[in-house]
């Protein structure tokens, strides 16, 4: 989400810090490097960055050279709201209104809300279970997961997973609800950010509700202190793992 909202700003996807083009290219090839080599601390040791000497903002050149209009989204929408008839008509109208002003599409789009609603009825309202048509067998939409035919690939989420989801949603909500001194963007003045925060807030409420009723259990893959070891800048080393584990603490030395 950060990549698109910030028009391709290069960040480390582990901790969301601004990073260099060299490190960003490494992150695009996770199969080539070890987990430790991909860490921001390792890749930016030579940069000697700190609060008074931050890295310059670097943007993905693909957003300038290969994406018409740049990488910043023109609209955010919720698939769940689109699939729910209580909110879906409005969501489908938002999509249609944008497409009706888009060169290359507008000349082929029926420009009447009644036609949009008819299409929505055919695809969504008249197919409440989200089942795929015969010619697309197996390609059901997301409502199929909540019907009497759950996806066999689904698995229960642990409290650790749900907690991480809440933390990330909270990070995004806080970020896109305020002025960001790092980039100079005032997200409170951007309609795209306001819409995003509204959607993410709804997701957080749902995830938190599931977390509140999910019993704590022994983790399937308990952490081991030797799993992730990589150096920080300087002479010290740190042994690190998922810092939200309640019975473990980050160690240095």
C-alpha positions as CSV (number, residue, x, y, z in Angstrom):
1,X,0.0,0.0,0.0
2,X,2.8,2.4,0.9
3,X,4.5,1.9,-2.5
4,X,1.4,2.9,-4.4
5,X,0.1,5.6,-2.1
6,X,3.6,7.3,-2.1
7,X,4.0,7.0,-5.9
8,X,6.7,4.4,-5.9
9,X,8.8,5.6,-3.0
10,X,11.5,3.0,-2.3
11,X,11.0,1.5,1.2
12,X,12.3,-1.5,3.0
13,X,9.3,-3.8,3.2
14,X,10.4,-5.3,6.6
15,X,10.2,-2.1,8.6
16,X,9.0,0.5,6.1
17,X,12.1,2.7,6.3
18,X,13.1,4.8,3.3
19,X,15.9,2.9,1.5
20,X,18.3,3.2,-1.4
21,X,17.8,2.0,-5.0
22,X,20.5,-0.6,-4.5
23,X,18.7,-2.1,-1.5
24,X,15.3,-1.8,-3.2
25,X,16.5,-3.9,-6.1
26,X,17.8,-6.5,-3.7
27,X,14.4,-6.7,-2.0
28,X,12.9,-7.5,-5.4
29,X,15.0,-10.6,-5.6
30,X,14.4,-12.3,-2.2
31,X,15.3,-15.7,-3.7
32,X,18.9,-14.4,-4.4
33,X,19.8,-13.1,-0.9
34,X,19.6,-14.4,2.6
35,X,17.1,-12.9,5.1
36,X,20.0,-11.2,6.9
37,X,21.4,-9.6,3.7
38,X,18.0,-8.0,2.9
39,X,17.8,-6.2,6.2
40,X,17.9,-2.4,6.1
41,X,20.6,-2.2,8.8
42,X,22.9,-4.4,6.8
43,X,22.3,-2.7,3.4
44,X,22.6,0.8,4.7
45,X,25.4,0.5,7.1
46,X,27.8,2.5,4.8
47,X,25.3,5.3,4.5
48,X,25.7,6.3,8.2
49,X,22.1,7.5,8.3
50,X,20.5,9.0,11.3
51,X,17.7,11.4,12.2
52,X,19.7,14.4,11.2
53,X,21.2,12.8,8.1
54,X,18.3,10.7,6.5
55,X,18.5,8.9,3.3
56,X,17.2,11.0,0.3
57,X,13.8,9.9,-1.1
58,X,14.2,7.7,-4.1
59,X,11.3,6.7,-6.4
60,X,10.9,3.7,-8.6
61,X,11.7,4.9,-12.2
62,X,9.0,2.5,-13.5
63,X,6.4,4.9,-12.1
64,X,7.7,7.6,-14.3
65,X,8.8,5.6,-17.4
66,X,6.3,2.8,-17.6
67,X,3.1,3.7,-15.8
68,X,0.9,6.3,-17.5
69,X,-0.1,8.9,-14.9
70,X,2.4,7.6,-12.3
71,X,1.9,4.9,-9.6
72,X,-0.4,6.9,-7.3
73,X,-3.8,5.2,-7.3
74,X,-6.8,7.1,-8.8
75,X,-9.3,5.2,-6.6
76,X,-9.4,2.8,-3.7
77,X,-12.3,0.5,-3.2
78,X,-13.4,-2.4,-1.0
79,X,-14.1,-5.7,-2.6
80,X,-16.3,-6.6,0.4
81,X,-18.4,-3.4,0.0
82,X,-18.7,-4.1,-3.7
83,X,-20.0,-7.6,-3.1
84,X,-22.5,-6.4,-0.5
85,X,-25.7,-5.2,-2.2
86,X,-26.3,-2.7,0.7
87,X,-23.2,-0.8,-0.4
88,X,-22.4,-2.4,-3.8
89,X,-24.5,-0.2,-6.0
90,X,-22.6,2.9,-4.8
91,X,-19.3,1.2,-5.2
92,X,-20.1,0.1,-8.7
93,X,-21.3,3.6,-9.6
94,X,-17.9,4.9,-8.4
95,X,-16.1,2.6,-10.8
96,X,-18.5,3.4,-13.7
97,X,-18.2,7.1,-13.1
98,X,-14.4,6.9,-13.3
99,X,-14.4,4.6,-16.4
100,X,-16.9,7.0,-18.1
101,X,-14.2,9.6,-18.0
102,X,-11.3,7.4,-19.0
103,X,-10.0,7.6,-22.6
104,X,-10.2,4.3,-24.4
105,X,-13.0,3.1,-22.2
106,X,-15.6,5.8,-22.2
107,X,-16.7,5.3,-25.8
108,X,-17.6,1.7,-25.1
109,X,-19.4,2.2,-21.7
110,X,-23.1,2.5,-21.5
111,X,-23.5,5.9,-19.8
112,X,-26.7,5.2,-17.8
113,X,-26.8,4.3,-14.0
114,X,-29.8,2.1,-14.8
115,X,-27.6,-0.1,-17.0
116,X,-24.9,-0.2,-14.4
117,X,-27.4,-1.4,-11.8
118,X,-28.7,-4.0,-14.2
119,X,-25.1,-5.3,-14.7
120,X,-24.6,-5.3,-10.9
121,X,-27.8,-7.3,-10.4
122,X,-26.7,-9.9,-12.9
123,X,-23.2,-10.4,-11.5
124,X,-23.8,-9.9,-7.8
125,X,-27.4,-9.7,-6.6
126,X,-28.7,-12.6,-8.6
127,X,-25.8,-14.8,-7.5
128,X,-25.7,-14.3,-3.8
129,X,-23.3,-17.3,-3.1
130,X,-20.6,-16.0,-5.4
131,X,-20.5,-19.3,-7.4
132,X,-18.7,-19.2,-10.7
133,X,-20.7,-19.8,-13.9
134,X,-20.2,-23.2,-15.6
135,X,-17.7,-21.8,-18.1
136,X,-15.6,-20.5,-15.2
137,X,-15.8,-23.5,-12.9
138,X,-13.7,-23.1,-9.8
139,X,-13.2,-19.4,-10.1
140,X,-15.7,-18.3,-7.4
141,X,-15.7,-14.8,-5.9
142,X,-14.9,-14.0,-2.3
143,X,-18.5,-14.6,-1.0
144,X,-18.0,-18.3,-1.7
145,X,-15.7,-18.4,1.3
146,X,-18.5,-17.5,3.6
147,X,-21.1,-19.8,2.2
148,X,-21.6,-23.5,2.8
149,X,-18.7,-24.3,0.5
150,X,-15.6,-22.9,2.3
151,X,-12.3,-22.9,0.5
152,X,-10.4,-26.1,1.5
153,X,-7.1,-24.2,1.4
154,X,-8.3,-21.9,4.3
155,X,-6.8,-22.4,7.7
156,X,-7.5,-20.8,11.1
157,X,-5.5,-17.8,12.1
158,X,-3.5,-17.8,15.3
159,X,-3.6,-14.9,17.8
160,X,-0.1,-14.0,16.7
161,X,-1.2,-13.6,13.1
162,X,-4.3,-11.6,14.0
163,X,-2.3,-9.4,16.3
164,X,0.2,-8.6,13.5
165,X,-2.7,-7.8,11.2
166,X,-4.2,-5.3,13.8
167,X,-0.7,-3.7,14.2
168,X,-0.2,-3.2,10.5
169,X,-3.7,-1.9,10.0
170,X,-3.2,0.5,12.9
171,X,0.1,1.7,11.4
172,X,-1.5,2.4,8.0
173,X,-4.5,4.1,9.6
174,X,-2.3,6.4,11.7
175,X,0.0,7.2,8.8
176,X,-2.7,8.1,6.3
177,X,-4.6,10.1,8.8
178,X,-1.9,12.7,9.4
179,X,0.8,14.9,7.9
180,X,3.9,13.0,7.1
181,X,7.1,15.0,7.8
182,X,9.3,12.5,6.1
183,X,7.6,13.0,2.7
184,X,5.9,16.3,3.2
185,X,2.5,14.9,2.3
186,X,-0.5,16.0,4.3
187,X,-2.7,12.9,3.9
188,X,-5.6,14.6,5.6
189,X,-6.0,16.7,2.5
190,X,-6.1,13.8,0.1
191,X,-9.4,12.2,-0.7
192,X,-7.7,8.9,-1.7
193,X,-6.2,8.7,1.8
194,X,-9.4,9.5,3.5
195,X,-11.2,6.7,1.6
196,X,-8.3,4.3,2.3
197,X,-8.5,5.0,6.1
198,X,-12.2,4.4,6.1
199,X,-11.8,1.0,4.5
200,X,-8.8,0.0,6.7
201,X,-10.7,1.0,9.8
202,X,-13.5,-1.3,8.9
203,X,-11.0,-4.2,8.3
204,X,-9.3,-3.5,11.7
205,X,-12.7,-3.7,13.5
206,X,-13.4,-7.1,11.9
207,X,-9.9,-8.5,12.6
208,X,-10.0,-7.2,16.2
209,X,-13.4,-8.8,16.8
210,X,-12.0,-12.2,15.6
211,X,-8.9,-11.7,17.7
212,X,-11.0,-11.1,20.8
213,X,-12.7,-14.5,20.5
214,X,-9.7,-16.5,19.3
215,X,-8.2,-18.6,22.1
216,X,-4.5,-18.4,22.6
217,X,-2.8,-21.6,21.5
218,X,0.7,-23.1,21.2
219,X,2.2,-21.7,17.9
220,X,2.7,-24.3,15.2
221,X,6.2,-23.1,14.6
222,X,7.6,-21.8,17.8
223,X,10.5,-19.3,17.4
224,X,14.1,-20.3,18.0
225,X,16.7,-17.8,19.0
226,X,19.1,-18.8,16.2
227,X,16.6,-18.4,13.4
228,X,17.6,-14.9,12.4
229,X,21.0,-13.5,13.2
230,X,22.4,-10.5,11.3
231,X,24.7,-7.6,12.2
232,X,23.7,-4.1,12.9
233,X,25.8,-1.1,11.8
234,X,28.9,-1.0,13.9
235,X,30.6,-3.7,16.0
236,X,27.5,-5.1,17.8
237,X,25.3,-7.9,16.6
238,X,21.7,-8.5,17.4
239,X,19.7,-11.7,17.6
240,X,16.3,-10.8,16.4
241,X,12.9,-12.4,15.9
242,X,9.3,-11.3,15.8
243,X,9.4,-8.8,18.7
244,X,5.8,-9.3,19.5
245,X,6.3,-12.7,21.1
246,X,5.4,-12.0,24.8
247,X,7.9,-14.4,26.3
248,X,11.0,-13.3,24.3
249,X,12.9,-10.0,24.3
250,X,15.2,-8.6,21.7
251,X,18.9,-9.1,22.6
252,X,21.9,-7.2,21.6
253,X,25.5,-8.0,22.1
